[in-house]
Amino acid sequence: MTHRLQTPASARRAPLLDDSVRVVDGAVLILDRRVFPRSVEWVAAVDAEEVAAAIAGMVTQSSGPLYAAYAAMELTALQVADLDLDAAGRRMRRAAEVVATARPTNGHPREAVEHVLAAIDEAASTPQLVEAAVEAARDGSDLYRRRSRLLGDATVALLDDGARILTHCWMDTYLVETVRAAEAVGKSFEWVATETRPYLQGARLTSHTLAEMGQPVTLITDGMGAAAMAPGSGLGPIDALVTAADRVSLDGSVVNKVGTLGLAVAASAFGVPFYALVQAPDAGAPTADDIVVEERDGDEVLAVGGVRTASDLVTRGWYPAFDVTPARFVTRIVTDRGAFPADRVADYHRKQQA
């Protein structure tokens, strides 16, 4: 079910989308990003299965599934408090499985549930399990935010004051922390955002949050990205293409919202640096072939915002939700440990081991 909230913009101290998952009164409340900002609605999920359904149904995207996964594990821990230890552990593992597999490409839910399961592995009683799980879920969310701040600092260090930045889709916490990092060192940027069909994350989420944070932003359609980066663009020069990455393999391939590949190729052709943001490359993915690229129902491209835009005669659509950008088109991959040349991003983990 959904709950409607009205939150005046003047009352917000931070972007609303920066606090979009909450555990309240026996449920996980997830801000429905499919209808935001036209409507502020919260989807109430009463168990891990409903959280997984919300993730799969695009109620939340980008960093949102990570926060939702942590919330699902916290809620499940609270729900198993009256079970014996073995039964509680089984329920936690079932919850972890369903949440981790809700969407195949976004690795955030898997990372979240693994963090919580590791924390409860040594629990000797159900109360210990509950306490450890709740603490791990909350600490995990906080850690993600801290790492995103480091990533934001590293991104801002690559950009000149006054830079005009083209971005695609919705960077979520990475975007918020990059803006905050720029403000902390006295830099200002101008943003150009693609609309990002078919869910229009750029038009509804990215541009809204940038404007909410006082950032100048210009919205363009998805087909305008190459023209924006071409010499003589009416927007003025684009100084950098900056996007998040849902996953990065160890060979430097960037998996992100479909459309990123085309923008990266155009950026390379026009000498515009492309910076892809991810907290860490996936140690379990040597190449992009080791990452499942989700294909969603093709009917989703036949409509926008629930309104059909295709002719009634058209019955087939194709919607790969992500695409793969080879390392040769990526200038730097920016992590919480700094920026790496794409073909050397595996050094991230070697640095960790050292």
C-alpha positions in Angstrom: 0.0 0.0 0.0 1.1 3.6 -0.3 1.1 6.6 2.0 1.0 10.2 0.8 3.1 12.9 2.4 3.3 16.5 1.6 6.7 18.1 2.3 7.1 21.8 1.4 10.4 22.5 -0.3 11.1 25.3 2.1 11.0 22.9 5.0 13.7 20.6 3.7 17.3 20.9 4.9 18.5 18.2 2.5 17.2 16.8 -0.8 14.2 14.6 -0.1 15.6 11.9 -2.3 18.6 11.7 0.1 16.4 10.2 2.8 14.1 7.9 0.8 14.0 4.6 2.7 12.9 4.4 6.4 12.0 1.6 8.8 8.9 2.8 10.6 6.3 1.0 12.7 6.9 -2.5 11.5 7.4 -1.6 7.8 9.9 -0.3 5.3 8.7 2.9 3.8 10.2 3.5 0.3 9.7 6.8 -1.5 8.1 5.9 -4.8 10.6 7.4 -7.4 8.3 6.3 -10.3 6.0 9.2 -9.5 8.3 11.7 -7.8 8.2 14.7 -7.8 4.7 15.0 -9.3 3.5 13.1 -6.2 5.2 12.2 -2.9 4.1 8.7 -2.1 5.6 6.1 0.1 5.3 2.4 -0.6 5.0 0.4 2.7 6.7 -3.0 2.5 5.9 -5.3 5.5 8.5 -8.0 4.8 11.6 -8.7 2.8 9.6 -10.2 -0.1 7.7 -6.9 -0.5 10.9 -4.9 -0.3 12.3 -7.1 -3.1 9.2 -6.6 -5.2 9.5 -2.8 -4.8 13.1 -3.0 -5.9 12.2 -5.1 -8.9 9.3 -2.9 -9.7 11.5 0.3 -10.0 10.0 1.9 -6.9 13.6 2.8 -6.0 16.8 2.8 -8.1 20.6 3.6 -8.0 21.6 3.7 -4.3 18.0 3.2 -3.3 18.1 -0.6 -3.5 21.1 -0.6 -1.1 19.2 1.4 1.5 16.1 -0.8 0.9 18.1 -4.0 1.3 19.6 -2.8 4.6 16.1 -1.8 5.8 14.7 -5.2 4.7 17.4 -7.0 6.8 16.7 -4.8 9.8 13.0 -5.4 9.5 13.5 -9.1 9.2 15.7 -9.2 12.2 13.0 -7.4 14.3 10.5 -9.9 13.0 12.5 -13.1 14.0 13.0 -11.9 17.6 10.6 -14.6 19.0 12.1 -17.5 17.0 14.8 -19.9 18.1 18.2 -19.2 16.7 18.2 -21.8 13.9 14.8 -20.7 12.7 15.8 -17.0 12.9 19.0 -17.7 10.9 17.0 -19.5 8.2 14.6 -16.6 7.9 17.4 -14.1 7.7 19.1 -16.1 4.9 15.8 -16.4 2.9 15.3 -12.7 3.2 18.8 -12.1 2.1 18.4 -14.3 -1.0 15.2 -12.7 -2.2 16.5 -9.2 -1.7 19.9 -9.8 -3.3 18.4 -11.2 -6.5 15.6 -8.6 -6.9 17.6 -7.0 -9.8 20.5 -8.8 -11.5 22.8 -5.9 -12.5 22.7 -3.6 -9.5 25.1 -5.1 -7.0 24.1 -3.0 -4.0 21.5 -5.3 -2.5 23.9 -8.2 -2.6 26.6 -6.2 -0.9 24.1 -5.1 1.8 22.8 -8.5 2.7 26.3 -10.0 2.7 27.4 -7.4 5.2 24.5 -8.2 7.5 24.8 -12.0 7.2 28.5 -11.7 8.0 27.6 -9.8 11.2 25.2 -12.5 12.5 27.4 -15.4 11.7 28.7 -15.7 15.2 25.5 -15.0 17.0 25.0 -17.5 19.9 21.3 -16.6 20.6 18.4 -14.9 18.8 18.8 -11.7 20.8 22.4 -11.5 19.8 21.4 -12.1 16.1 18.8 -9.4 16.2 21.1 -6.9 17.8 24.0 -7.7 15.4 21.7 -7.5 12.3 20.1 -4.2 13.3 23.5 -2.7 14.1 25.1 -4.0 10.9 22.2 -2.7 8.8 22.4 0.8 10.2 26.2 0.9 10.2 26.2 -0.4 6.6 24.0 2.5 5.4 26.2 5.0 7.3 29.4 3.5 5.8 28.0 3.8 2.3 27.3 7.5 2.9 30.9 8.0 4.2 32.4 6.3 1.3 30.2 8.3 -1.1 31.6 11.5 0.5 35.2 10.3 -0.2 34.1 9.6 -3.8 32.6 13.0 -4.1 35.8 14.6 -2.9 37.8 12.7 -5.5 35.4 13.6 -8.3 35.5 17.3 -7.5 39.3 17.2 -7.5 39.1 16.3 -11.2 36.8 19.2 -12.2 37.6 22.9 -12.6 35.6 25.6 -10.9 32.8 26.6 -13.3 32.8 23.3 -15.2 29.8 22.4 -17.3 29.0 18.8 -16.6 26.8 16.4 -18.6 25.3 13.6 -16.6 23.0 10.7 -17.5 20.4 9.0 -15.4 20.4 9.3 -11.6 23.6 9.2 -9.4 21.7 9.4 -6.2 24.0 9.7 -3.1 27.0 10.1 -5.4 25.4 13.2 -6.9 24.4 14.7 -3.6 27.9 14.2 -2.1 29.6 15.6 -5.2 27.6 18.8 -5.0 28.4 19.0 -1.2 32.1 18.4 -1.8 32.2 21.1 -4.4 30.5 23.6 -2.1 33.0 22.7 0.7 36.0 23.8 -1.5 34.2 26.8 -3.1 33.7 25.3 -6.5 30.5 25.8 -8.6 29.4 23.7 -11.6 26.7 24.0 -14.2 24.9 20.8 -15.0 23.3 19.3 -18.1 21.0 16.3 -17.5 19.6 13.8 -20.0 15.9 13.0 -19.4 16.6 9.2 -19.3 13.7 7.3 -20.9 11.6 5.4 -20.2 11.4 6.2 -16.5 12.8 9.8 -16.9 15.1 9.6 -13.9 17.1 12.5 -15.2 14.1 14.7 -15.8 12.4 13.9 -12.5 15.2 12.9 -10.0 18.5 14.3 -11.2 17.3 17.7 -12.4 14.9 18.1 -9.4 17.6 17.3 -6.8 20.2 19.6 -8.5 17.7 22.4 -8.6 16.7 21.7 -5.0 20.4 22.1 -4.0 20.7 25.4 -5.8 22.6 24.0 -8.8 22.0 25.5 -12.3 20.7 22.6 -14.5 19.6 22.3 -18.1 17.5 19.3 -19.2 18.0 17.7 -22.6 16.4 14.7 -24.3 18.4 11.5 -24.5 19.1 12.0 -28.2 20.8 15.4 -27.7 23.9 14.2 -25.7 26.3 14.0 -28.7 25.1 17.3 -30.0 25.7 18.9 -26.6 29.3 17.7 -26.6 30.0 18.7 -30.2 32.1 21.8 -30.9 29.9 24.8 -31.3 27.1 23.5 -29.2 24.6 26.2 -28.2 25.0 25.2 -24.6 28.7 26.1 -24.7 31.5 23.6 -24.2 30.8 20.5 -22.1 33.8 20.0 -19.8 33.1 16.5 -18.6 30.7 13.6 -18.8 30.1 12.3 -15.3 27.9 9.4 -14.4 27.5 6.8 -11.8 28.3 3.1 -12.6 26.0 0.3 -11.4 29.0 -2.1 -11.7 32.6 -1.9 -12.9 34.5 -5.0 -13.8 38.2 -5.4 -13.1 39.1 -4.8 -16.8 37.6 -1.3 -16.5 34.3 -1.9 -18.3 31.5 0.3 -16.9 28.0 -1.0 -16.6 25.4 1.8 -16.2 22.0 2.9 -17.4 21.5 2.2 -21.1 22.6 5.2 -23.1 25.8 5.7 -21.2 27.8 3.8 -24.0 26.6 6.2 -26.7 27.5 9.2 -24.6 30.9 7.8 -23.8 31.7 7.2 -27.5 30.6 10.7 -28.4 32.7 12.1 -25.5 35.7 10.2 -26.7 35.2 11.5 -30.3 35.0 15.1 -29.1 37.7 15.0 -26.5 35.4 15.3 -23.5 36.7 13.3 -20.4 34.3 10.7 -19.1 34.4 10.0 -15.3 32.5 7.0 -14.0 31.7 6.9 -10.3 31.6 3.7 -8.3 32.7 3.1 -4.7 34.7 0.0 -5.8 35.1 -2.2 -8.8 33.5 -5.7 -8.5 36.2 -8.1 -7.3 34.0 -11.0 -8.5 33.8 -9.7 -12.1 37.1 -10.0 -14.0 35.3 -8.7 -17.2 32.0 -7.3 -18.2 31.0 -10.8 -19.4 30.8 -11.7 -15.7 28.0 -9.2 -15.1 24.4 -9.9 -16.0 22.9 -7.1 -18.0 19.2 -6.9 -17.0 16.7 -6.9 -19.8 13.3 -5.6 -18.7 9.9 -6.0 -20.3 10.0 -4.4 -23.7 6.5 -3.0 -23.1 8.1 -0.5 -20.7 9.5 1.5 -23.7 6.0 1.8 -25.3 4.8 4.2 -22.6 6.2 7.0 -20.3 4.7 7.7 -16.9 1.9 5.2 -17.5 0.8 6.9 -20.7 1.3 5.0 -23.9 3.4 6.9 -26.4 3.8 4.3 -29.1 1.3 3.7 -31.9 -1.3 1.1 -31.1 0.0 -0.8 -34.1 3.4 -1.3 -32.3 3.4 -4.4 -30.1 7.1 -5.0 -29.5 9.7 -3.0 -27.6 13.3 -3.8 -26.4 14.6 -2.6 -23.1 18.1 -3.5 -21.9 18.2 -1.5 -18.7 22.0 -1.1 -18.8 24.8 -1.1 -21.3 28.5 -1.8 -21.2 31.1 0.9 -21.9 34.6 -0.5 -22.7 37.5 0.8 -20.7 38.9 2.6 -23.8 36.1 5.1 -23.7 36.5 5.8 -19.9 38.9 8.5 -18.8 38.9 7.7 -15.1 36.9 5.5 -12.7 36.4 7.5 -9.5 36.2 5.4 -6.3 36.3 6.1 -2.6 40.1 5.5 -2.8 40.6 8.0 -5.6 40.5 8.0 -9.4 42.0 5.2 -11.5 42.7 4.9 -15.2 40.0 2.5 -16.4 42.5 -0.2 -17.4 44.1 -0.1 -14.0 41.0 0.0 -11.8 41.9 -3.5 -10.5 44.7 -1.7 -8.5 41.9 -0.6 -6.2 41.9 -4.1 -4.6 45.7 -4.5 -4.6 45.9 -1.2 -2.7 43.4 -2.6 -0.2 45.4 -5.7 0.3 48.6 -3.7 0.8 
